[in-house]
């Protein structure tokens, strides 16, 4: 029988009464050093109850006083003033009054017990040192001069008539009154009656500095303000006045941090009424709440000029909610402005459909199309497009695209609007996207983002030479544009492959050599030109040189697996012999048998994510060789961002078995990350297998949640997967086939949709019309043929998910 594990028990500390005096004193010192005041007080009380020598008793009493002081201050910090006062009485009984008078005064002042504070001062003020007495007198003087009425009365009643605080009060009040009335000479004369050692000496310096400030003598004012100690009752006002005089933001912040008891001084020194100060404090509190700010402006309306008040209320009306029609400023507006403010109000409460309707009414109510109104209409249409994208249920992409097109009719000088419209138009028709790109190029022939879209569009239409020319144009404008550099290299390689298929082998090598001269750091492209050149030479029968170039490309790439994937991919793309392909596939299997490297895996995942068109058709033949490699890669440690990239790549590559394992593990590590849960559900759709009802329901709920978080792509993937399983929609692969079939006729003429600037270099004379994007290139000589003696395998259509036409 296994032994029962003993519990670890916390050791109890021994009672203080059982410890020796030496041990108790040591415990007292340790507790003080750790600022544990309650154990220190317990140890000190026990020690004082024992027979100690006088020297030891004094030493213990000093330490106990420190412990009491620390505990009292801690209670005061927590605003437990009643407990702090009680502990002071105990401390005085055990340790004497030394050091406790100042503490008692401080607590009394903090608690607002002014009469108690003054009485303590009158009875025991002589126990304080000279500096402490000066600070207390200065505080009483400031309160007696400018404090609230009840405080002034309490201090005046408690102080004796022969007190210096009372003796010099008349002179201080006379000087303050003269300054507030602008009689600076009278104020200076009254200040001379205040002695240098008076409790009002800092007030004298402060008022002298303020007089100099009003006379624009900042240097002289600064000398007076620096003479006031920061811990004086007047120190905060002195240090702030010169600093804040010319800075409105700091002035507002300073006033917001003061209380009503300082209004009298601030009114004099800043020239503001108490109602102005209250308005500033209220505005500061409501600064981040539009509705509260509107209430403040309405409440303090009399303190503002009428035109300013009306302007502020109009700005804040969208925050009024259902109270909006009650405001006179709203009723006075014209129809257009009422619609605008109502639209903004509905946006604030996330009523997108209503907001869009009122924006439409605002546009309709605007006067005829002046230049300014055209710009306003363009901005409103763009605002509508932005709102519509946030509400994926009430509006679809076509609504958003129509808004962006309308905005461009009123203001075609916005490249961002063009780019958003181009991106959306691709969901409906490539031809529509080409037309928008053409319009954008007319407006922005030098805009690199527009040129990039034109470059990509040309590449999609197999116009690789043209795509290369546009990439060169981008590099002229932006020589360090890595995207254009990569596209230029891919354009050379794609054009070379096209020339090879057309039988123009005499032109192919020049394209590969041009690609080899481009310095690329991206792992998927690094060394690729040498590999493609080598494969071309294999086709030409130049085996030795071909092998050297392929190996050179692999060495240039530097990664263990990526260059072997590139070699197999390009071997299929260039249609090399099956014998050579098997050789390269064997090399890939060997490389993939090693421990996966995170950088390699992420680069391949990124490649799979971005693959499209013909590239996708060739990659699908390579991916099965990497299944074990990606299974091992899923076991590595991945950060949240890396995991998302990995899952997306696995899903695009249809590695659904591997995806389910890695997504489930990452979902456990990052339970709040909904994308990982989405990928787990998507992975379970493989082979059209039956899913649990709970999983199906969760797919719909999760799709809604991702829509709300603006993660639209993954949300739509979930919806499409659900529809496929539910059988409620036509499979996307069938829709894609029909779409391409119906549009093939439009692409037959291969007309050029782009009017590029005249300074683009012309292509070589051998450039032939590009093939229609509607036509498909065969994957090999046996593509589509039935094998002898075999039967065509029946494929469930639901398996066809990500590769669309394959």
KAPEBEL-V496728 format. One line per field, one symbol per residue. ss: DSSP state (~ for helix, > for strand, _ for the rest). psi: psi as a letter, one per 30 degrees, with the letter a starting at -180 (. if undefined). burial: b if it has 24 or more other ideal C-beta (glycine too) atoms within 12 Angstrom, else e. A space follows every 10 residues. Layout:
BEGIN
ss->???
psi->???
burial->???
END
This chain:
BEGIN
ss->__________ _____~~~__ ~~~~~~~~~~ ~~~___~~~~ ~~~~~~~~__ ___~~~~~~~ ~~~~~~~~~~ ~~~~~~~___ ~~~~~~~~~~ ~~~~~____~ ~~~~~~~~~~ ___~~~~~~~ ~~~~~~~__~ ~~~~~~~~~~ ~~~~~~__~~ ~~~~~~~~__ ___~~~~_~~ ~~~~~~~~~~ ___~~~~~~~ ~_________ ~~~~~~~~~~ ~~~~___~~~ ~~~~~~____ ____~~~~~~ ~~~~___~~~ ~~~~~~___~ ~~~~~~~~~~ ___~~~~~~~ ~~~~~____~ ~~~~~~~~~_ ~~~__~~~~~ ~~~~~~~~~~ ~~~~~~_~~~ ~___~~~~~~ ~~~~~~~~__ _~~~~~~~~~ ~~~~~_____ ~~~~~~~~~~ ~~~~~~~~~~ ______~~~~ ~~~~~~~~~~ ____~~~~~~ ~~~~~____~ ~~~~~~~~~~ ~~~____~~~ ~~~~~~~~~~ ___~~~~~~~ ~~~~~~~___ _~~~~~~~~~ ~~~~~~~~~~ ~___~~~~~~ ~~~~~~____ _______~~~ ~~~~~~~~~~ __~~~~~~~~ ~~~~~~~___ _~~~~~~~~~ ~~~____~~~ ~~~~~~~~~~ ~~_____~~~ ~~~~~~~~~~ __~~~~~~~~ ~~~~~~~~~~ ~~~______~ ~~~~~~~~~~ ~~___~~~~~ ~~~~~~~~~_ ___~~~~~~~ ~~~__~~~__ __~~~~~~~~ ~~~~~~~~__ _~~~~~~~~~ ~~~~~~____ _~~~~~~~~~ ~~~~~~~___ __________ __________ __________ __________ ______~~~_ ______
psi->kkkkkkkkkk kkklkfffll eeeeeeeeee eeeghjeeee eeeeeeeffl jlleeeeeee eeeeeeeeee eeeeeeeggi eeeeeeeeee eeeeflfkff eeeeeeeeee fgieeeeeee eeegffflle eeeeeeeeee eeefegllee eeeeeeefkl fgkfeeegee eeeeeeeeef ggieeeeeee fffjleglfg eeeeeeeeee eeefggieee eeeeeffkke glffeeeefe eeefegjeee eeeeeffllf fgeeeeeeff gkleeeeeee eeeeegfgje eeeeeeeeeg effkkeeeee eeeeefefff bffeffkeee fflleeeeee eeeeeeefgh ieeeeeeeee eeeefkalil eeeeeeeeee eeeeeeeeff ifefkaeeee eeeeeeefee jghjeeeeee eeeefffeke eeeeeeeeee eeeifgjeee eeeeeeeeee ggieeeeeee eeeefeeifg jeeeeeeeee eeeeeeeeee ffgifffeee eeeeeffkjk fkeffkfeee eeeeeeeeef gieeeeeeee eeeeeeefle eefeeeeeef eeefhlleee eeeeeeeeee efflkkkeee eeeeeeeeef klbeeeeeef feeffgeeef eeefflkkle eeeeeeeeee efggieeeee eeeeeeeeei ffjfeeeeee eeffgkgglk lkeeeeeeee eeeeeeefgg ieeeeeeeee eeeeefgflk kfeeeeeeee effeeffefh kkfkillfgk kkllffklkl lkfflkkkfl fgkfkkkkgl kkkkkkfffj dfgdf.
burial->eeeeeeeeee eeeeebeeee beebbebbbe bbeeeebebb bbbbbbbbee eeeeeeeeeb bbbbbbbbbb bbbebbeeee beebbebbee bbebbeeebb bbbbbbbbbb eebbbbbbeb bbebbebbee eebbbbbbbb bbbbbbbeee bbebbbebbe eebbbbebbe bbbbbbebbb eeeeeebeeb beebeeebbb bbbbbbbbbb bbbbeeeeee beebbebbee ebbbbbbbbb bbebbeeeee bbebbbebee ebbbbbebbb ebeeeebbbb bbbbebeeeb eebbbbbbeb eebeeeeebe ebbbebbbbb beebeebebb eeeeebbbbb bbbbbbbeee ebeebbebbb bbbebbeeee eeebebbbbb bbbbbbbbbb bbeebebebb bbbbbbbbeb bbebbbbbbb bbbbbbeebb bbbbbbbbbb beebbebbbb bbbbbbbbbb bbbbbbbbbb bbbbbeeeee eebbbbbbbb bbbbbbbbbb eeeeeebbbe bbebbbebeb ebbbbbbbbb bbbbbbbbbe eeeeebbebb ebbbebbebb bbbbbbbbbb bbbbbbeeeb bebbbebbee bbeeebebeb bbbbbbbbbe bebbbbbbbb bbbebbeebb eebbebebee ebbbbbbbbb bbbbbbbbbb bbbbbbbeee eebbbbbbbb bbbbbbeeee beeebbebbb ebbeebbeee bbebbbbbbb bbbbbeeeee bbbeebeebb eeeeeebeee eebbebeeeb eebeeebeeb ebbbeebeee eeeeeeeeee eeeeeeebeb bbbbbb
END
